[in-house]
Amino acid sequence: MAFAAPTSGSNHFRRTQTDYRAMTIATTLFFMWGFLTCMNDILIPHLKSIFSLSIAESALIQTAFFGSYFLFALPAGKLVEYRGYKYTMVTGLAVAAVGAVLFIPAARLASYPLFLGALVILAAGITALQVSANPFVASVGPEETASSRLNLSQAFNSFGTFIAPIIGRYTILAGVGAAAAVTIARFTPAELAAYRAQQASTITTPYLVITGILILLAVLLYTVRLDSKEHLTVDLRPIAGFGPGIWNQTWLWLGALGIFLYVGAEVSIGSFLINYFGLSNIGGLSEASAAKYVSYYWLGAMIGRFIGSAILQKVRTGTLLGIFAMVAFVLVLSSVFSSGHVAMYTILSVGLFNSIMFPSIFTLGLAGLGELTSKGSSLMVQAIVGGAIIPYVYGHFADHVGYQKAFLIPAACYVYIAIYGFATTRRQIHTDPLAGLRIDPA
C-alpha cells in the first residue's frame, strides 16, 4: 500500500491506494452479516415445527437476534473508540463464531432456549461488525473513492440476504421430515426428545461451516497491517451514547421511530413468509419449496437499491420514501385480502419497495444535526430494536387471527413511514453524499 507524505503539522497519513486485501476481507464481512441475518427466516419455521411453538414463541428468534443490537450497540461503539475498527471487527468475528458454534450443542440437546442464547451471542458479534465495518472500509483507501467502496460492500451485504434462504433450503430444510401433530402428541418423552434432536441435527453442519468461516475471517483480518493509527475518511461510526443536545431534535426522534417501524415491518414479513406460503389458501408449499420464494423477497430489496439510487438523482428523498411506503402498504393489503398467487406475489413485491427505506429514513433523520450527527446515529442504530419487538407483536396477533390478517401490523408501519417521508419534504434537507449507503441490518 502507498501513502502520501503527511502535510506540515499533520499527524496522520493520507492513503493514495486501496488496500485490496483488507477490502476483500471487509466486503466478505458485509456478505456474512447479511447472510446470517436472513438465515433466521429459515430457522423460524424449522424450529417452530420441531418444538411445536406458537407463532409468537417462534418470533422470539428475531427478538433474541435484534434485541442483541439494542444491548450491544453502545458497548461496541465504546470498543471502537478505545481500540479501533480492526480490533472491534476481529472481536466481533470471534464472538459471532462462539454464537455459531453454540448451535451445535443446542441442536444435539434439542434446546430452544439454548438456540435463543446462541442467537444473542451471534448477533452481539454482528453488532460489533456493523459498528466498525463501515468506517473500516472507508479507511482502507483514498477518501475520494470511499463511497464507491461502501457501495460495493453493501452490494455484497444484499447478496448475502438473497443467498441465505437458498442455502438454508438445501441444507437445513433438505430432507426434513414432517410428523403430524397427532403423532407427536403420542410420543413418549424419550421419543419426543429423539425426534427433536434428529430434526434439529440438520442445523449442525451449516453452522459448523459458518463457525469455521468466521474464525478464518478473524485470523485473516488480524494479519492485515494498517498504519499505526487508523483514521476515518468518512465518519459513519456512531459515538457510544446519546448525550445531551438530541432530546429536542423532533425530526431525529420521528426518524428513529421510522427506523424502528421499518425494520420491524421488513423482518416481520421476511420471518413468516415460509409459514405463510404453506397455508392451503395461499400456496400450500412445503418449507423447502417456500424458502425459494423468500430469496426473491430479499432479491427485490437488492435490485430496488440500484433502481432507487438512480431515481433519487431526480426525486427528493422524502417524496420517494413516501411513495415507496404507500406502494408497500397497498401491496401488503392486497396480500391480506386475496389468496393464491396474488397473495404470494404481492407480499414478495414488498421487498422491492423496502429497498430505499432504511437509508432514506436514516439520512432524513440525521439531516441538519451538524455536530450532533454521531449521537443521532447512535439513536438510529438502537432503533433497530424494532426488529426484536414488532415480529413478536405480529406473532401474538397471528396466533389469534392467523398469518394473513396479522400482516396488517406491518401495513400500519408503512403508513407511518409514508407520512414521515412526505412530511420531511417541507424541511430544508441537506444532501447526504452517502445516502443509500447506510446498511440495512435485515
C-alpha positions in Angstrom: 0.0 0.0 0.0 1.1 3.5 -0.6 0.7 6.7 1.5 1.2 10.3 0.6 3.6 12.2 2.7 1.9 14.0 5.6 1.3 17.6 5.3 3.0 20.1 7.5 1.8 19.7 11.1 -0.2 16.6 10.1 -0.1 13.6 12.4 -1.6 11.1 10.0 -1.2 9.6 6.6 -3.4 10.0 3.6 -4.0 6.9 1.6 -3.4 7.1 -2.2 -4.1 3.4 -3.0 -6.7 1.0 -1.8 -5.6 -1.9 0.4 -7.4 -4.6 -1.7 -6.6 -7.4 0.7 -8.2 -5.6 3.6 -11.1 -4.5 1.3 -11.7 -8.1 0.2 -11.9 -9.3 3.8 -14.1 -6.5 4.9 -16.5 -7.0 1.9 -16.8 -10.6 2.9 -17.9 -9.5 6.3 -20.7 -7.5 4.8 -21.8 -10.6 3.0 -21.6 -12.7 6.1 -23.8 -10.5 8.3 -26.4 -10.2 5.6 -26.3 -14.0 5.2 -26.5 -14.7 9.0 -29.4 -12.3 9.5 -31.5 -13.9 6.8 -30.8 -17.4 8.0 -33.2 -16.6 10.8 -36.0 -16.7 8.1 -35.1 -20.4 7.7 -34.7 -21.1 11.5 -38.1 -19.7 12.4 -40.3 -22.2 10.6 -37.9 -25.1 11.2 -37.7 -24.6 15.0 -41.4 -23.8 15.2 -42.1 -27.2 13.8 -39.5 -29.0 15.9 -40.6 -27.6 19.3 -44.3 -27.2 18.5 -44.0 -23.4 19.2 -46.8 -20.8 18.9 -46.1 -18.1 16.3 -45.2 -15.6 19.0 -42.8 -18.1 20.5 -41.1 -18.7 17.2 -40.8 -14.9 16.8 -38.5 -14.9 19.8 -35.8 -15.9 17.4 -35.9 -12.3 16.0 -36.4 -10.9 19.5 -33.2 -12.5 20.6 -31.3 -11.5 17.5 -32.3 -7.9 17.1 -32.6 -7.3 20.8 -28.9 -8.0 20.9 -28.4 -5.0 18.7 -30.0 -2.8 21.3 -27.9 -4.3 24.1 -24.5 -4.3 22.4 -24.5 -1.3 20.0 -23.2 1.1 22.6 -20.6 -1.3 24.1 -19.4 -2.0 20.5 -19.2 1.8 19.9 -17.1 2.2 23.0 -14.8 -0.6 21.9 -14.3 1.2 18.5 -13.4 4.4 20.4 -10.8 2.7 22.6 -9.3 0.1 20.3 -10.2 1.0 16.7 -12.1 -0.7 13.9 -9.9 -3.7 13.2 -9.7 -4.8 16.8 -13.5 -4.4 17.1 -14.1 -6.4 13.9 -11.8 -9.2 15.0 -13.6 -9.3 18.3 -16.9 -9.3 16.6 -16.0 -12.2 14.4 -14.7 -14.2 17.4 -17.9 -13.5 19.4 -20.1 -14.4 16.4 -18.1 -17.7 16.0 -18.9 -18.6 19.6 -22.5 -17.9 19.0 -22.5 -20.1 15.8 -20.7 -23.0 17.4 -23.3 -23.0 20.2 -25.9 -24.0 17.6 -24.3 -27.5 17.7 -25.0 -28.3 21.3 -28.3 -26.6 21.0 -29.2 -29.0 18.2 -27.9 -32.1 19.9 -29.7 -31.2 23.2 -32.8 -30.1 21.2 -33.0 -27.0 23.4 -34.9 -24.0 22.2 -33.6 -21.7 25.0 -30.0 -22.6 24.1 -30.8 -21.7 20.4 -32.0 -18.3 21.6 -28.9 -17.8 23.7 -26.7 -18.7 20.8 -28.5 -16.2 18.6 -28.0 -13.4 21.2 -24.2 -14.1 21.2 -24.1 -14.4 17.4 -25.9 -11.1 17.0 -23.6 -9.4 19.5 -20.7 -10.2 17.3 -22.6 -9.0 14.2 -23.4 -5.7 16.1 -19.7 -5.1 16.5 -19.2 -5.7 12.8 -22.0 -3.3 12.0 -20.5 -0.5 14.1 -16.9 -0.9 12.8 -17.1 -2.2 9.2 -18.4 1.0 7.5 -15.5 3.2 8.7 -13.0 0.4 8.2 -14.0 0.1 4.5 -13.8 3.9 4.2 -10.3 3.9 5.8 -8.6 1.3 3.6 -8.3 3.5 0.5 -8.4 7.1 -0.8 -11.1 9.4 0.6 -12.3 10.2 -3.0 -13.3 6.6 -3.6 -14.8 5.8 -0.2 -18.4 6.0 -1.4 -17.6 3.5 -4.2 -16.1 1.0 -1.8 -19.0 1.3 0.6 -21.5 0.8 -2.3 -19.6 -2.3 -3.4 -19.6 -3.7 0.2 -23.3 -3.0 0.5 -24.0 -4.9 -2.7 -22.4 -8.0 -1.1 -24.4 -7.5 2.0 -27.6 -7.6 -0.1 -26.3 -10.6 -1.9 -25.9 -12.4 1.5 -29.5 -11.7 2.3 -30.5 -13.2 -1.1 -28.4 -16.3 -0.9 -29.2 -17.3 2.7 -32.7 -18.7 2.1 -31.3 -20.7 -0.9 -28.5 -22.2 1.2 -30.9 -22.9 4.0 -33.3 -24.6 1.7 -30.7 -27.1 0.5 -29.1 -27.7 3.9 -31.3 -27.1 7.0 -34.7 -27.8 5.3 -33.5 -30.5 2.9 -34.8 -33.9 3.9 -36.6 -32.6 7.0 -39.4 -34.9 7.8 -42.8 -33.8 8.9 -44.7 -35.5 11.7 -48.4 -35.0 12.2 -49.3 -33.2 15.4 -51.4 -36.1 16.5 -48.4 -38.4 16.1 -46.1 -36.1 18.1 -48.7 -36.0 20.8 -48.4 -39.8 21.2 -44.6 -39.7 21.6 -43.2 -40.7 25.0 -40.8 -38.1 26.4 -37.8 -40.1 25.2 -39.3 -40.4 21.7 -40.1 -36.7 21.6 -36.5 -35.8 22.6 -35.1 -38.2 20.0 -37.4 -36.7 17.3 -36.5 -33.2 18.1 -32.7 -34.0 18.2 -33.0 -35.7 14.8 -34.9 -32.8 13.2 -32.6 -30.2 14.8 -29.5 -32.1 13.5 -29.9 -30.5 10.1 -28.7 -27.2 11.6 -25.4 -28.7 12.8 -23.4 -28.8 9.6 -24.3 -25.4 8.2 -23.5 -23.6 11.4 -20.3 -25.6 11.9 -19.2 -24.4 8.4 -20.2 -20.9 9.4 -18.1 -21.1 12.6 -15.1 -22.1 10.5 -15.6 -19.2 8.1 -15.9 -16.7 10.9 -12.7 -17.9 12.6 -10.9 -17.9 9.2 -12.0 -14.3 8.6 -10.9 -13.2 12.1 -7.4 -14.7 11.5 -7.1 -13.1 8.1 -8.3 -9.7 9.3 -5.9 -9.9 12.3 -3.0 -10.3 9.9 -3.9 -7.2 7.9 -1.4 -4.4 8.6 -2.6 -0.8 8.6 -0.8 2.4 9.5 -0.2 2.8 13.2 -3.3 5.0 13.6 -6.5 4.2 11.8 -8.1 7.4 10.6 -11.6 7.9 9.4 -12.0 9.3 5.9 -15.8 9.0 6.1 -17.2 9.1 9.7 -20.1 6.6 9.8 -19.2 5.5 13.3 -21.9 6.2 15.9 -20.4 7.6 19.1 -21.3 5.4 22.1 -24.1 7.2 24.0 -26.6 9.8 23.2 -25.5 12.6 25.4 -27.2 16.0 25.7 -28.4 18.0 22.8 -30.5 15.5 20.9 -33.6 15.4 23.1 -35.2 18.3 21.4 -34.5 17.1 17.9 -38.0 16.3 16.8 -37.2 15.1 13.3 -34.5 12.8 14.6 -36.8 11.1 17.0 -39.5 10.8 14.4 -36.8 9.3 12.1 -35.8 6.9 14.9 -39.4 5.8 15.2 -39.4 5.3 11.4 -36.3 3.0 11.6 -38.0 1.1 14.5 -41.2 0.5 12.4 -39.4 -0.1 9.1 -37.0 -2.8 10.5 -39.9 -4.4 12.4 -42.1 -4.5 9.3 -39.4 -5.8 7.0 -38.4 -8.5 9.5 -42.0 -9.5 10.3 -42.7 -10.1 6.6 -39.5 -12.0 5.8 -39.6 -14.1 9.0 -43.0 -15.7 8.3 -43.1 -16.0 4.6 -42.3 -19.7 4.7 -45.2 -20.5 7.0 -47.5 -18.1 5.1 -46.8 -19.7 1.8 -47.5 -23.1 3.4 -51.1 -22.1 4.0 -53.6 -24.1 1.8 -55.3 -20.9 0.6 -52.0 -19.2 -0.3 -49.5 -21.6 -1.8 -49.7 -24.9 0.1 -45.9 -25.2 -0.3 -43.5 -27.3 1.8 -40.9 -25.4 3.8 -38.2 -26.2 1.4 -40.2 -25.0 -1.6 -41.3 -21.9 0.2 -37.7 -21.0 1.1 -37.0 -20.4 -2.6 -39.6 -17.6 -2.7 -38.2 -16.0 0.4 -34.9 -15.4 -1.5 -37.0 -13.4 -4.1 -38.2 -11.1 -1.3 -34.6 -10.2 -0.5 -33.6 -10.2 -4.2 -36.2 -7.5 -4.7 -34.6 -5.4 -2.0 -31.2 -5.7 -3.6 -32.5 -4.8 -7.1 -34.5 -1.9 -5.6 -31.4 -0.3 -4.1 -30.0 0.2 -7.6 -33.2 1.4 -9.0 -33.9 3.7 -6.1 -30.4 5.1 -6.2 -31.0 6.2 -9.8 -34.4 7.7 -9.1 -33.0 9.6 -6.1 -30.9 11.6 -8.6 -34.1 13.2 -9.8 -36.6 12.9 -6.9 -36.4 14.2 -3.4 -35.6 11.6 -0.8 -38.7 12.3 1.3 -41.0 12.1 -1.7 -39.7 8.8 -2.9 -39.8 7.4 0.6 -43.4 8.3 0.9 -44.3 6.9 -2.5 -42.4 3.6 -1.8 -44.0 3.2 1.6 -47.5 3.8 0.2 -46.9 1.2 -2.5 -45.7 -1.2 0.1 -48.8 -0.6 2.2 -51.1 -1.3 -0.8 -49.2 -4.5 -1.7 -49.5 -5.8 1.9 -53.2 -5.0 1.9 -53.6 -6.8 -1.4 -52.0 -9.9 0.0 -54.1 -9.7 3.2 -57.4 -9.6 1.2 -56.5 -12.0 -1.6 -55.4 -15.6 -1.9 -53.2 -17.9 -4.1 -50.6 -16.5 -6.3 -51.9 -12.9 -6.0 -51.3 -13.1 -2.2 -47.9 -14.6 -2.7 -46.5 -12.2 -5.3 -47.9 -9.1 -3.8 -46.2 -9.8 -0.5 -43.0 -10.7 -2.2 -43.1 -7.5 -4.2 -42.9 -5.5 -0.9 -39.2 -6.3 -0.8 -38.6 -4.2 -3.9 -40.1 -1.2 -2.2 -38.4 -1.8 1.1 -35.1 -1.2 -0.7 -34.6 2.5 -0.1 -36.4 2.9 3.2 -33.7 2.3 5.7 -31.0 4.5 4.1 -33.6 7.2 3.3 -35.1 7.3 6.8 -31.6 7.3 8.3 -30.5 10.2 6.1 -33.6 12.3 6.7 -33.5 11.7 10.4 -29.9 13.0 10.6 -30.3 15.9 8.3 -29.3 19.2 9.8 -27.9 17.8 13.0 -24.3 19.1 12.5 -22.1 18.1 15.3 -24.9 16.0 16.8 -24.8 13.7 13.8 -22.8 11.0 15.6 -25.0 11.0 18.6 -28.1 10.9 16.4 -26.6 8.0 14.6 -26.4 6.1 17.9 -30.1 6.6 18.4 -30.9 5.4 14.9 -28.8 2.3 15.3 -30.5 1.4 18.6 -33.9 1.9 16.9 -33.2 -1.3 15.0 -34.6 -3.0 18.1 -37.9 -2.7 16.2 -36.8 -6.0 14.6 -37.0 -7.6 18.0 -40.3 -6.2 19.1 -42.7 -5.9 16.1 -42.2 -9.5 14.9 -43.2 -10.7 18.4 -46.3 -8.4 18.3 -47.1 -9.8 14.8 -46.7 -13.4 16.2 -49.0 -12.6 19.1 -51.7 -11.4 16.7 -51.1 -14.2 14.2 -51.7 -16.8 17.0 -55.2 -15.3 17.3 -56.1 -14.2 13.7 -53.7 -16.1 11.5 -50.7 -15.2 9.4 -52.6 -13.4 6.7 -54.6 -10.9 8.8 -51.6 -10.3 11.1 -49.9 -8.7 8.1 -52.0 -5.6 9.0 -49.3 -4.9 11.6 -46.5 -4.2 9.1 -49.1 -2.5 6.9 -49.7 0.0 9.6 -45.9 0.6 9.9 -45.7 1.6 6.3 -48.5 4.2 6.8 -46.3 6.0 9.4 -43.2 5.8 7.1 -45.2 7.3 4.2 -46.4 10.1 6.4 -42.9 10.8 7.7 -41.4 10.8 4.2 -43.9 13.2 2.8 -43.7 15.4 5.9 -39.9 15.8 5.5 -40.4 17.4 2.1 -41.4 20.6 4.0 -38.0 20.8 5.5 -34.8 22.1 4.0 -32.8 18.9 3.7 -29.1 18.9 3.2 -27.9 16.3 0.7 -26.0 13.4 2.2 -23.4 12.1 -0.3 -23.7 8.7 1.3 -27.5 8.4 1.1 -28.2 4.9 0.2 -25.0 3.6 1.7 -26.3 3.0 5.2 -26.5 -0.7 5.8 -29.9 -2.2 6.4 -29.4 -4.8 9.1 -32.2 -7.1 7.8 
